[in-house]
Amino acid sequence: MQFLAKRNISINWFFFNQLPESLIENTSNYIILKYYNNVTGSAGLGTINYHLDQQPLIIDTQVLDYINSNYKYTELIKANGDSMYPFIHENSLIFVDTSIKDINNKDVFVVNVNDELFIKQIIYQDHLFTLKSFNCDYKDINVKVDELVVIGRVKGVL
């Protein structure tokens, strides 16, 4: 391998008779996203995450095109809880577009409230944010404006 690298010889050409140009189209269809494998957003009562470890996750760009999410600003976390059922199931992967932070009273967002992550529909009314669950077993959570930080909008669930 070092022999090939030092001479700038393609490994694919040497072993598989593949020209490097033939791989460009195949590999250009993928993007590497940040996946916070130990970070969970609560689709329940709140989750504190002490360590923000990330690992690269390779995703086909067609997935991001389908969910209309920004390639550069999409990150993944895991859902914990069932408060957003049936839209989000326990342990689902959540695609979060961190470039979208404007609350619109209809979409689902990942938010930080007093160092706890929530995945909820956010309603803004009368200088308060209301974190709404889709599962009627969970009550709404009212939050003051200065207690909430929007991480991003949920664009897809896997």
Phi and psi in radians as a Rosetta constraint file:
Dihedral C 1 N 2 CA 2 C 2 CIRCULARHARMONIC -1.107 0.35
Dihedral N 2 CA 2 C 2 N 3 CIRCULARHARMONIC -0.633 0.35
Dihedral C 2 N 3 CA 3 C 3 CIRCULARHARMONIC -0.995 0.35
Dihedral N 3 CA 3 C 3 N 4 CIRCULARHARMONIC -0.817 0.35
Dihedral C 3 N 4 CA 4 C 4 CIRCULARHARMONIC -1.186 0.35
Dihedral N 4 CA 4 C 4 N 5 CIRCULARHARMONIC -0.748 0.35
Dihedral C 4 N 5 CA 5 C 5 CIRCULARHARMONIC -1.107 0.35
Dihedral N 5 CA 5 C 5 N 6 CIRCULARHARMONIC -0.740 0.35
Dihedral C 5 N 6 CA 6 C 6 CIRCULARHARMONIC -1.109 0.35
Dihedral N 6 CA 6 C 6 N 7 CIRCULARHARMONIC -0.523 0.35
Dihedral C 6 N 7 CA 7 C 7 CIRCULARHARMONIC -1.735 0.35
Dihedral N 7 CA 7 C 7 N 8 CIRCULARHARMONIC 0.128 0.35
Dihedral C 7 N 8 CA 8 C 8 CIRCULARHARMONIC 1.001 0.35
Dihedral N 8 CA 8 C 8 N 9 CIRCULARHARMONIC 0.727 0.35
Dihedral C 8 N 9 CA 9 C 9 CIRCULARHARMONIC -1.782 0.35
Dihedral N 9 CA 9 C 9 N 10 CIRCULARHARMONIC 2.280 0.35
Dihedral C 9 N 10 CA 10 C 10 CIRCULARHARMONIC -1.152 0.35
Dihedral N 10 CA 10 C 10 N 11 CIRCULARHARMONIC 2.253 0.35
Dihedral C 10 N 11 CA 11 C 11 CIRCULARHARMONIC -1.107 0.35
Dihedral N 11 CA 11 C 11 N 12 CIRCULARHARMONIC -0.716 0.35
Dihedral C 11 N 12 CA 12 C 12 CIRCULARHARMONIC -1.100 0.35
Dihedral N 12 CA 12 C 12 N 13 CIRCULARHARMONIC -0.686 0.35
Dihedral C 12 N 13 CA 13 C 13 CIRCULARHARMONIC -1.171 0.35
Dihedral N 13 CA 13 C 13 N 14 CIRCULARHARMONIC -0.778 0.35
Dihedral C 13 N 14 CA 14 C 14 CIRCULARHARMONIC -1.125 0.35
Dihedral N 14 CA 14 C 14 N 15 CIRCULARHARMONIC -0.826 0.35
Dihedral C 14 N 15 CA 15 C 15 CIRCULARHARMONIC -1.569 0.35
Dihedral N 15 CA 15 C 15 N 16 CIRCULARHARMONIC -0.599 0.35
Dihedral C 15 N 16 CA 16 C 16 CIRCULARHARMONIC -2.092 0.35
Dihedral N 16 CA 16 C 16 N 17 CIRCULARHARMONIC 0.080 0.35
Dihedral C 16 N 17 CA 17 C 17 CIRCULARHARMONIC 0.991 0.35
Dihedral N 17 CA 17 C 17 N 18 CIRCULARHARMONIC 0.618 0.35
Dihedral C 17 N 18 CA 18 C 18 CIRCULARHARMONIC -1.842 0.35
Dihedral N 18 CA 18 C 18 N 19 CIRCULARHARMONIC 2.236 0.35
Dihedral C 18 N 19 CA 19 C 19 CIRCULARHARMONIC -1.300 0.35
Dihedral N 19 CA 19 C 19 N 20 CIRCULARHARMONIC 2.479 0.35
Dihedral C 19 N 20 CA 20 C 20 CIRCULARHARMONIC -0.969 0.35
Dihedral N 20 CA 20 C 20 N 21 CIRCULARHARMONIC -0.611 0.35
Dihedral C 20 N 21 CA 21 C 21 CIRCULARHARMONIC -1.065 0.35
Dihedral N 21 CA 21 C 21 N 22 CIRCULARHARMONIC -0.507 0.35
Dihedral C 21 N 22 CA 22 C 22 CIRCULARHARMONIC -1.243 0.35
Dihedral N 22 CA 22 C 22 N 23 CIRCULARHARMONIC -0.301 0.35
Dihedral C 22 N 23 CA 23 C 23 CIRCULARHARMONIC -1.599 0.35
Dihedral N 23 CA 23 C 23 N 24 CIRCULARHARMONIC -0.265 0.35
Dihedral C 23 N 24 CA 24 C 24 CIRCULARHARMONIC -1.050 0.35
Dihedral N 24 CA 24 C 24 N 25 CIRCULARHARMONIC -0.836 0.35
Dihedral C 24 N 25 CA 25 C 25 CIRCULARHARMONIC -1.103 0.35
Dihedral N 25 CA 25 C 25 N 26 CIRCULARHARMONIC -0.750 0.35
Dihedral C 25 N 26 CA 26 C 26 CIRCULARHARMONIC -1.117 0.35
Dihedral N 26 CA 26 C 26 N 27 CIRCULARHARMONIC -0.772 0.35
Dihedral C 26 N 27 CA 27 C 27 CIRCULARHARMONIC -1.410 0.35
Dihedral N 27 CA 27 C 27 N 28 CIRCULARHARMONIC -0.359 0.35
Dihedral C 27 N 28 CA 28 C 28 CIRCULARHARMONIC -1.310 0.35
Dihedral N 28 CA 28 C 28 N 29 CIRCULARHARMONIC -0.136 0.35
Dihedral C 28 N 29 CA 29 C 29 CIRCULARHARMONIC -1.505 0.35
Dihedral N 29 CA 29 C 29 N 30 CIRCULARHARMONIC 0.076 0.35
Dihedral C 29 N 30 CA 30 C 30 CIRCULARHARMONIC -2.144 0.35
Dihedral N 30 CA 30 C 30 N 31 CIRCULARHARMONIC 2.687 0.35
Dihedral C 30 N 31 CA 31 C 31 CIRCULARHARMONIC -2.390 0.35
Dihedral N 31 CA 31 C 31 N 32 CIRCULARHARMONIC 2.619 0.35
Dihedral C 31 N 32 CA 32 C 32 CIRCULARHARMONIC -1.722 0.35
Dihedral N 32 CA 32 C 32 N 33 CIRCULARHARMONIC 2.116 0.35
Dihedral C 32 N 33 CA 33 C 33 CIRCULARHARMONIC -1.871 0.35
Dihedral N 33 CA 33 C 33 N 34 CIRCULARHARMONIC 2.780 0.35
Dihedral C 33 N 34 CA 34 C 34 CIRCULARHARMONIC -1.440 0.35
Dihedral N 34 CA 34 C 34 N 35 CIRCULARHARMONIC 2.145 0.35
Dihedral C 34 N 35 CA 35 C 35 CIRCULARHARMONIC -2.023 0.35
Dihedral N 35 CA 35 C 35 N 36 CIRCULARHARMONIC 2.008 0.35
Dihedral C 35 N 36 CA 36 C 36 CIRCULARHARMONIC -1.519 0.35
Dihedral N 36 CA 36 C 36 N 37 CIRCULARHARMONIC 1.540 0.35
Dihedral C 36 N 37 CA 37 C 37 CIRCULARHARMONIC -1.198 0.35
Dihedral N 37 CA 37 C 37 N 38 CIRCULARHARMONIC -0.332 0.35
Dihedral C 37 N 38 CA 38 C 38 CIRCULARHARMONIC -1.946 0.35
Dihedral N 38 CA 38 C 38 N 39 CIRCULARHARMONIC 0.229 0.35
Dihedral C 38 N 39 CA 39 C 39 CIRCULARHARMONIC -1.868 0.35
Dihedral N 39 CA 39 C 39 N 40 CIRCULARHARMONIC 2.264 0.35
Dihedral C 39 N 40 CA 40 C 40 CIRCULARHARMONIC -2.123 0.35
Dihedral N 40 CA 40 C 40 N 41 CIRCULARHARMONIC 2.449 0.35
Dihedral C 40 N 41 CA 41 C 41 CIRCULARHARMONIC -1.738 0.35
Dihedral N 41 CA 41 C 41 N 42 CIRCULARHARMONIC 2.353 0.35
Dihedral C 41 N 42 CA 42 C 42 CIRCULARHARMONIC -1.434 0.35
Dihedral N 42 CA 42 C 42 N 43 CIRCULARHARMONIC 2.058 0.35
Dihedral C 42 N 43 CA 43 C 43 CIRCULARHARMONIC -1.706 0.35
Dihedral N 43 CA 43 C 43 N 44 CIRCULARHARMONIC 1.021 0.35
Dihedral C 43 N 44 CA 44 C 44 CIRCULARHARMONIC -2.960 0.35
Dihedral N 44 CA 44 C 44 N 45 CIRCULARHARMONIC -2.149 0.35
Dihedral C 44 N 45 CA 45 C 45 CIRCULARHARMONIC -1.812 0.35
Dihedral N 45 CA 45 C 45 N 46 CIRCULARHARMONIC 0.148 0.35
Dihedral C 45 N 46 CA 46 C 46 CIRCULARHARMONIC 1.993 0.35
Dihedral N 46 CA 46 C 46 N 47 CIRCULARHARMONIC 2.530 0.35
Dihedral C 46 N 47 CA 47 C 47 CIRCULARHARMONIC -2.406 0.35
Dihedral N 47 CA 47 C 47 N 48 CIRCULARHARMONIC 2.283 0.35
Dihedral C 47 N 48 CA 48 C 48 CIRCULARHARMONIC -1.699 0.35
Dihedral N 48 CA 48 C 48 N 49 CIRCULARHARMONIC 2.277 0.35
Dihedral C 48 N 49 CA 49 C 49 CIRCULARHARMONIC -1.990 0.35
Dihedral N 49 CA 49 C 49 N 50 CIRCULARHARMONIC 2.057 0.35
Dihedral C 49 N 50 CA 50 C 50 CIRCULARHARMONIC -1.525 0.35
Dihedral N 50 CA 50 C 50 N 51 CIRCULARHARMONIC -0.528 0.35
Dihedral C 50 N 51 CA 51 C 51 CIRCULARHARMONIC -2.186 0.35
Dihedral N 51 CA 51 C 51 N 52 CIRCULARHARMONIC 2.340 0.35
Dihedral C 51 N 52 CA 52 C 52 CIRCULARHARMONIC -1.906 0.35
Dihedral N 52 CA 52 C 52 N 53 CIRCULARHARMONIC 1.134 0.35
Dihedral C 52 N 53 CA 53 C 53 CIRCULARHARMONIC -1.357 0.35
Dihedral N 53 CA 53 C 53 N 54 CIRCULARHARMONIC 2.457 0.35
Dihedral C 53 N 54 CA 54 C 54 CIRCULARHARMONIC -2.241 0.35
Dihedral N 54 CA 54 C 54 N 55 CIRCULARHARMONIC 2.696 0.35
Dihedral C 54 N 55 CA 55 C 55 CIRCULARHARMONIC -2.385 0.35
Dihedral N 55 CA 55 C 55 N 56 CIRCULARHARMONIC 2.650 0.35
Dihedral C 55 N 56 CA 56 C 56 CIRCULARHARMONIC -1.287 0.35
Dihedral N 56 CA 56 C 56 N 57 CIRCULARHARMONIC 2.483 0.35
Dihedral C 56 N 57 CA 57 C 57 CIRCULARHARMONIC -2.294 0.35
Dihedral N 57 CA 57 C 57 N 58 CIRCULARHARMONIC 2.167 0.35
Dihedral C 57 N 58 CA 58 C 58 CIRCULARHARMONIC -1.548 0.35
Dihedral N 58 CA 58 C 58 N 59 CIRCULARHARMONIC 2.186 0.35
Dihedral C 58 N 59 CA 59 C 59 CIRCULARHARMONIC -2.243 0.35
Dihedral N 59 CA 59 C 59 N 60 CIRCULARHARMONIC 2.476 0.35
Dihedral C 59 N 60 CA 60 C 60 CIRCULARHARMONIC -1.169 0.35
Dihedral N 60 CA 60 C 60 N 61 CIRCULARHARMONIC 2.317 0.35
Dihedral C 60 N 61 CA 61 C 61 CIRCULARHARMONIC -1.103 0.35
Dihedral N 61 CA 61 C 61 N 62 CIRCULARHARMONIC -0.368 0.35
Dihedral C 61 N 62 CA 62 C 62 CIRCULARHARMONIC -1.101 0.35
Dihedral N 62 CA 62 C 62 N 63 CIRCULARHARMONIC -0.549 0.35
Dihedral C 62 N 63 CA 63 C 63 CIRCULARHARMONIC -1.111 0.35
Dihedral N 63 CA 63 C 63 N 64 CIRCULARHARMONIC -0.828 0.35
Dihedral C 63 N 64 CA 64 C 64 CIRCULARHARMONIC -1.178 0.35
Dihedral N 64 CA 64 C 64 N 65 CIRCULARHARMONIC -0.605 0.35
Dihedral C 64 N 65 CA 65 C 65 CIRCULARHARMONIC -1.132 0.35
Dihedral N 65 CA 65 C 65 N 66 CIRCULARHARMONIC -0.715 0.35
Dihedral C 65 N 66 CA 66 C 66 CIRCULARHARMONIC -1.098 0.35
Dihedral N 66 CA 66 C 66 N 67 CIRCULARHARMONIC -0.725 0.35
Dihedral C 66 N 67 CA 67 C 67 CIRCULARHARMONIC -1.578 0.35
Dihedral N 67 CA 67 C 67 N 68 CIRCULARHARMONIC 0.037 0.35
Dihedral C 67 N 68 CA 68 C 68 CIRCULARHARMONIC 0.991 0.35
Dihedral N 68 CA 68 C 68 N 69 CIRCULARHARMONIC 0.883 0.35
Dihedral C 68 N 69 CA 69 C 69 CIRCULARHARMONIC -1.957 0.35
Dihedral N 69 CA 69 C 69 N 70 CIRCULARHARMONIC 2.535 0.35
Dihedral C 69 N 70 CA 70 C 70 CIRCULARHARMONIC -1.223 0.35
Dihedral N 70 CA 70 C 70 N 71 CIRCULARHARMONIC 2.137 0.35
Dihedral C 70 N 71 CA 71 C 71 CIRCULARHARMONIC -0.955 0.35
Dihedral N 71 CA 71 C 71 N 72 CIRCULARHARMONIC -0.786 0.35
Dihedral C 71 N 72 CA 72 C 72 CIRCULARHARMONIC -1.260 0.35
Dihedral N 72 CA 72 C 72 N 73 CIRCULARHARMONIC -0.501 0.35
Dihedral C 72 N 73 CA 73 C 73 CIRCULARHARMONIC -1.982 0.35
Dihedral N 73 CA 73 C 73 N 74 CIRCULARHARMONIC 0.236 0.35
Dihedral C 73 N 74 CA 74 C 74 CIRCULARHARMONIC -1.619 0.35
Dihedral N 74 CA 74 C 74 N 75 CIRCULARHARMONIC 2.265 0.35
Dihedral C 74 N 75 CA 75 C 75 CIRCULARHARMONIC -2.278 0.35
Dihedral N 75 CA 75 C 75 N 76 CIRCULARHARMONIC 2.816 0.35
Dihedral C 75 N 76 CA 76 C 76 CIRCULARHARMONIC -2.114 0.35
Dihedral N 76 CA 76 C 76 N 77 CIRCULARHARMONIC 2.450 0.35
Dihedral C 76 N 77 CA 77 C 77 CIRCULARHARMONIC -2.369 0.35
Dihedral N 77 CA 77 C 77 N 78 CIRCULARHARMONIC 3.008 0.35
Dihedral C 77 N 78 CA 78 C 78 CIRCULARHARMONIC -1.834 0.35
Dihedral N 78 CA 78 C 78 N 79 CIRCULARHARMONIC 2.502 0.35
Dihedral C 78 N 79 CA 79 C 79 CIRCULARHARMONIC -1.521 0.35
Dihedral N 79 CA 79 C 79 N 80 CIRCULARHARMONIC 2.472 0.35
Dihedral C 79 N 80 CA 80 C 80 CIRCULARHARMONIC -2.198 0.35
Dihedral N 80 CA 80 C 80 N 81 CIRCULARHARMONIC 2.079 0.35
Dihedral C 80 N 81 CA 81 C 81 CIRCULARHARMONIC 1.931 0.35
Dihedral N 81 CA 81 C 81 N 82 CIRCULARHARMONIC 3.066 0.35
Dihedral C 81 N 82 CA 82 C 82 CIRCULARHARMONIC -2.194 0.35
Dihedral N 82 CA 82 C 82 N 83 CIRCULARHARMONIC 0.316 0.35
Dihedral C 82 N 83 CA 83 C 83 CIRCULARHARMONIC -1.212 0.35
Dihedral N 83 CA 83 C 83 N 84 CIRCULARHARMONIC -0.324 0.35
Dihedral C 83 N 84 CA 84 C 84 CIRCULARHARMONIC -1.827 0.35
Dihedral N 84 CA 84 C 84 N 85 CIRCULARHARMONIC 0.211 0.35
Dihedral C 84 N 85 CA 85 C 85 CIRCULARHARMONIC -1.119 0.35
Dihedral N 85 CA 85 C 85 N 86 CIRCULARHARMONIC 2.393 0.35
Dihedral C 85 N 86 CA 86 C 86 CIRCULARHARMONIC -1.633 0.35
Dihedral N 86 CA 86 C 86 N 87 CIRCULARHARMONIC -0.006 0.35
Dihedral C 86 N 87 CA 87 C 87 CIRCULARHARMONIC -1.215 0.35
Dihedral N 87 CA 87 C 87 N 88 CIRCULARHARMONIC -0.737 0.35
Dihedral C 87 N 88 CA 88 C 88 CIRCULARHARMONIC -2.210 0.35
Dihedral N 88 CA 88 C 88 N 89 CIRCULARHARMONIC 2.212 0.35
Dihedral C 88 N 89 CA 89 C 89 CIRCULARHARMONIC -1.692 0.35
Dihedral N 89 CA 89 C 89 N 90 CIRCULARHARMONIC 2.779 0.35
Dihedral C 89 N 90 CA 90 C 90 CIRCULARHARMONIC -0.916 0.35
Dihedral N 90 CA 90 C 90 N 91 CIRCULARHARMONIC 2.358 0.35
Dihedral C 90 N 91 CA 91 C 91 CIRCULARHARMONIC 1.172 0.35
Dihedral N 91 CA 91 C 91 N 92 CIRCULARHARMONIC 0.271 0.35
Dihedral C 91 N 92 CA 92 C 92 CIRCULARHARMONIC -1.203 0.35
Dihedral N 92 CA 92 C 92 N 93 CIRCULARHARMONIC 2.646 0.35
Dihedral C 92 N 93 CA 93 C 93 CIRCULARHARMONIC -1.508 0.35
Dihedral N 93 CA 93 C 93 N 94 CIRCULARHARMONIC 2.304 0.35
Dihedral C 93 N 94 CA 94 C 94 CIRCULARHARMONIC -1.929 0.35
Dihedral N 94 CA 94 C 94 N 95 CIRCULARHARMONIC 2.148 0.35
Dihedral C 94 N 95 CA 95 C 95 CIRCULARHARMONIC -1.531 0.35
Dihedral N 95 CA 95 C 95 N 96 CIRCULARHARMONIC 2.039 0.35
Dihedral C 95 N 96 CA 96 C 96 CIRCULARHARMONIC -1.992 0.35
Dihedral N 96 CA 96 C 96 N 97 CIRCULARHARMONIC 2.123 0.35
Dihedral C 96 N 97 CA 97 C 97 CIRCULARHARMONIC -1.591 0.35
Dihedral N 97 CA 97 C 97 N 98 CIRCULARHARMONIC 1.823 0.35
Dihedral C 97 N 98 CA 98 C 98 CIRCULARHARMONIC -1.351 0.35
Dihedral N 98 CA 98 C 98 N 99 CIRCULARHARMONIC -0.038 0.35
Dihedral C 98 N 99 CA 99 C 99 CIRCULARHARMONIC -1.502 0.35
Dihedral N 99 CA 99 C 99 N 100 CIRCULARHARMONIC -0.209 0.35
Dihedral C 99 N 100 CA 100 C 100 CIRCULARHARMONIC -1.832 0.35
Dihedral N 100 CA 100 C 100 N 101 CIRCULARHARMONIC 1.964 0.35
Dihedral C 100 N 101 CA 101 C 101 CIRCULARHARMONIC -2.210 0.35
Dihedral N 101 CA 101 C 101 N 102 CIRCULARHARMONIC -0.032 0.35
Dihedral C 101 N 102 CA 102 C 102 CIRCULARHARMONIC -1.449 0.35
Dihedral N 102 CA 102 C 102 N 103 CIRCULARHARMONIC 2.081 0.35
Dihedral C 102 N 103 CA 103 C 103 CIRCULARHARMONIC -1.250 0.35
Dihedral N 103 CA 103 C 103 N 104 CIRCULARHARMONIC 2.332 0.35
Dihedral C 103 N 104 CA 104 C 104 CIRCULARHARMONIC -2.165 0.35
Dihedral N 104 CA 104 C 104 N 105 CIRCULARHARMONIC 0.191 0.35
Dihedral C 104 N 105 CA 105 C 105 CIRCULARHARMONIC 1.154 0.35
Dihedral N 105 CA 105 C 105 N 106 CIRCULARHARMONIC 0.248 0.35
Dihedral C 105 N 106 CA 106 C 106 CIRCULARHARMONIC -2.403 0.35
Dihedral N 106 CA 106 C 106 N 107 CIRCULARHARMONIC -0.524 0.35
Dihedral C 106 N 107 CA 107 C 107 CIRCULARHARMONIC -1.547 0.35
Dihedral N 107 CA 107 C 107 N 108 CIRCULARHARMONIC 2.928 0.35
Dihedral C 107 N 108 CA 108 C 108 CIRCULARHARMONIC -1.716 0.35
Dihedral N 108 CA 108 C 108 N 109 CIRCULARHARMONIC 2.379 0.35
Dihedral C 108 N 109 CA 109 C 109 CIRCULARHARMONIC -2.246 0.35
Dihedral N 109 CA 109 C 109 N 110 CIRCULARHARMONIC 2.750 0.35
Dihedral C 109 N 110 CA 110 C 110 CIRCULARHARMONIC -1.722 0.35
Dihedral N 110 CA 110 C 110 N 111 CIRCULARHARMONIC 2.170 0.35
Dihedral C 110 N 111 CA 111 C 111 CIRCULARHARMONIC -2.286 0.35
Dihedral N 111 CA 111 C 111 N 112 CIRCULARHARMONIC 2.689 0.35
Dihedral C 111 N 112 CA 112 C 112 CIRCULARHARMONIC -1.881 0.35
Dihedral N 112 CA 112 C 112 N 113 CIRCULARHARMONIC 2.131 0.35
Dihedral C 112 N 113 CA 113 C 113 CIRCULARHARMONIC -2.165 0.35
Dihedral N 113 CA 113 C 113 N 114 CIRCULARHARMONIC 1.927 0.35
Dihedral C 113 N 114 CA 114 C 114 CIRCULARHARMONIC 0.889 0.35
Dihedral N 114 CA 114 C 114 N 115 CIRCULARHARMONIC 0.839 0.35
Dihedral C 114 N 115 CA 115 C 115 CIRCULARHARMONIC 1.216 0.35
Dihedral N 115 CA 115 C 115 N 116 CIRCULARHARMONIC 0.259 0.35
Dihedral C 115 N 116 CA 116 C 116 CIRCULARHARMONIC -1.987 0.35
Dihedral N 116 CA 116 C 116 N 117 CIRCULARHARMONIC 2.386 0.35
Dihedral C 116 N 117 CA 117 C 117 CIRCULARHARMONIC -1.609 0.35
Dihedral N 117 CA 117 C 117 N 118 CIRCULARHARMONIC 2.353 0.35
Dihedral C 117 N 118 CA 118 C 118 CIRCULARHARMONIC -2.223 0.35
Dihedral N 118 CA 118 C 118 N 119 CIRCULARHARMONIC 2.575 0.35
Dihedral C 118 N 119 CA 119 C 119 CIRCULARHARMONIC -2.022 0.35
Dihedral N 119 CA 119 C 119 N 120 CIRCULARHARMONIC 1.852 0.35
Dihedral C 119 N 120 CA 120 C 120 CIRCULARHARMONIC -2.606 0.35
Dihedral N 120 CA 120 C 120 N 121 CIRCULARHARMONIC 2.819 0.35
Dihedral C 120 N 121 CA 121 C 121 CIRCULARHARMONIC -1.357 0.35
Dihedral N 121 CA 121 C 121 N 122 CIRCULARHARMONIC 2.332 0.35
Dihedral C 121 N 122 CA 122 C 122 CIRCULARHARMONIC -1.955 0.35
Dihedral N 122 CA 122 C 122 N 123 CIRCULARHARMONIC 2.215 0.35
Dihedral C 122 N 123 CA 123 C 123 CIRCULARHARMONIC -2.030 0.35
Dihedral N 123 CA 123 C 123 N 124 CIRCULARHARMONIC 2.267 0.35
Dihedral C 123 N 124 CA 124 C 124 CIRCULARHARMONIC -1.894 0.35
Dihedral N 124 CA 124 C 124 N 125 CIRCULARHARMONIC 2.155 0.35
Dihedral C 124 N 125 CA 125 C 125 CIRCULARHARMONIC -2.777 0.35
Dihedral N 125 CA 125 C 125 N 126 CIRCULARHARMONIC 2.389 0.35
Dihedral C 125 N 126 CA 126 C 126 CIRCULARHARMONIC 0.923 0.35
Dihedral N 126 CA 126 C 126 N 127 CIRCULARHARMONIC 0.793 0.35
Dihedral C 126 N 127 CA 127 C 127 CIRCULARHARMONIC 1.075 0.35
Dihedral N 127 CA 127 C 127 N 128 CIRCULARHARMONIC 0.428 0.35
Dihedral C 127 N 128 CA 128 C 128 CIRCULARHARMONIC -2.324 0.35
Dihedral N 128 CA 128 C 128 N 129 CIRCULARHARMONIC 2.574 0.35
Dihedral C 128 N 129 CA 129 C 129 CIRCULARHARMONIC -1.721 0.35
Dihedral N 129 CA 129 C 129 N 130 CIRCULARHARMONIC 2.406 0.35
Dihedral C 129 N 130 CA 130 C 130 CIRCULARHARMONIC -1.999 0.35
Dihedral N 130 CA 130 C 130 N 131 CIRCULARHARMONIC 2.162 0.35
Dihedral C 130 N 131 CA 131 C 131 CIRCULARHARMONIC -1.611 0.35
Dihedral N 131 CA 131 C 131 N 132 CIRCULARHARMONIC 1.962 0.35
Dihedral C 131 N 132 CA 132 C 132 CIRCULARHARMONIC -1.837 0.35
Dihedral N 132 CA 132 C 132 N 133 CIRCULARHARMONIC 2.425 0.35
Dihedral C 132 N 133 CA 133 C 133 CIRCULARHARMONIC -1.727 0.35
Dihedral N 133 CA 133 C 133 N 134 CIRCULARHARMONIC 2.655 0.35
Dihedral C 133 N 134 CA 134 C 134 CIRCULARHARMONIC -1.455 0.35
Dihedral N 134 CA 134 C 134 N 135 CIRCULARHARMONIC -0.463 0.35
Dihedral C 134 N 135 CA 135 C 135 CIRCULARHARMONIC -1.438 0.35
Dihedral N 135 CA 135 C 135 N 136 CIRCULARHARMONIC 2.081 0.35
Dihedral C 135 N 136 CA 136 C 136 CIRCULARHARMONIC -1.212 0.35
Dihedral N 136 CA 136 C 136 N 137 CIRCULARHARMONIC -0.104 0.35
Dihedral C 136 N 137 CA 137 C 137 CIRCULARHARMONIC -1.280 0.35
Dihedral N 137 CA 137 C 137 N 138 CIRCULARHARMONIC -0.185 0.35
Dihedral C 137 N 138 CA 138 C 138 CIRCULARHARMONIC -1.937 0.35
Dihedral N 138 CA 138 C 138 N 139 CIRCULARHARMONIC 2.388 0.35
Dihedral C 138 N 139 CA 139 C 139 CIRCULARHARMONIC -1.461 0.35
Dihedral N 139 CA 139 C 139 N 140 CIRCULARHARMONIC 2.727 0.35
Dihedral C 139 N 140 CA 140 C 140 CIRCULARHARMONIC -1.148 0.35
Dihedral N 140 CA 140 C 140 N 141 CIRCULARHARMONIC 2.655 0.35
Dihedral C 140 N 141 CA 141 C 141 CIRCULARHARMONIC -2.078 0.35
Dihedral N 141 CA 141 C 141 N 142 CIRCULARHARMONIC 2.125 0.35
Dihedral C 141 N 142 CA 142 C 142 CIRCULARHARMONIC -1.645 0.35
Dihedral N 142 CA 142 C 142 N 143 CIRCULARHARMONIC 2.371 0.35
Dihedral C 142 N 143 CA 143 C 143 CIRCULARHARMONIC -2.355 0.35
Dihedral N 143 CA 143 C 143 N 144 CIRCULARHARMONIC 2.412 0.35
Dihedral C 143 N 144 CA 144 C 144 CIRCULARHARMONIC -1.236 0.35
Dihedral N 144 CA 144 C 144 N 145 CIRCULARHARMONIC 2.685 0.35
Dihedral C 144 N 145 CA 145 C 145 CIRCULARHARMONIC -0.984 0.35
Dihedral N 145 CA 145 C 145 N 146 CIRCULARHARMONIC -0.721 0.35
Dihedral C 145 N 146 CA 146 C 146 CIRCULARHARMONIC -1.371 0.35
Dihedral N 146 CA 146 C 146 N 147 CIRCULARHARMONIC -0.036 0.35
Dihedral C 146 N 147 CA 147 C 147 CIRCULARHARMONIC -1.707 0.35
Dihedral N 147 CA 147 C 147 N 148 CIRCULARHARMONIC -0.147 0.35
Dihedral C 147 N 148 CA 148 C 148 CIRCULARHARMONIC -2.005 0.35
Dihedral N 148 CA 148 C 148 N 149 CIRCULARHARMONIC 2.307 0.35
Dihedral C 148 N 149 CA 149 C 149 CIRCULARHARMONIC -2.153 0.35
Dihedral N 149 CA 149 C 149 N 150 CIRCULARHARMONIC 2.167 0.35
Dihedral C 149 N 150 CA 150 C 150 CIRCULARHARMONIC -1.416 0.35
Dihedral N 150 CA 150 C 150 N 151 CIRCULARHARMONIC 2.165 0.35
Dihedral C 150 N 151 CA 151 C 151 CIRCULARHARMONIC -1.476 0.35
Dihedral N 151 CA 151 C 151 N 152 CIRCULARHARMONIC -0.780 0.35
Dihedral C 151 N 152 CA 152 C 152 CIRCULARHARMONIC 2.958 0.35
Dihedral N 152 CA 152 C 152 N 153 CIRCULARHARMONIC 3.002 0.35
Dihedral C 152 N 153 CA 153 C 153 CIRCULARHARMONIC -1.591 0.35
Dihedral N 153 CA 153 C 153 N 154 CIRCULARHARMONIC 2.411 0.35
Dihedral C 153 N 154 CA 154 C 154 CIRCULARHARMONIC -1.280 0.35
Dihedral N 154 CA 154 C 154 N 155 CIRCULARHARMONIC 2.111 0.35
Dihedral C 154 N 155 CA 155 C 155 CIRCULARHARMONIC -1.851 0.35
Dihedral N 155 CA 155 C 155 N 156 CIRCULARHARMONIC -0.317 0.35
Dihedral C 155 N 156 CA 156 C 156 CIRCULARHARMONIC -2.930 0.35
Dihedral N 156 CA 156 C 156 N 157 CIRCULARHARMONIC 2.802 0.35
Dihedral C 156 N 157 CA 157 C 157 CIRCULARHARMONIC -2.342 0.35
Dihedral N 157 CA 157 C 157 N 158 CIRCULARHARMONIC 2.340 0.35
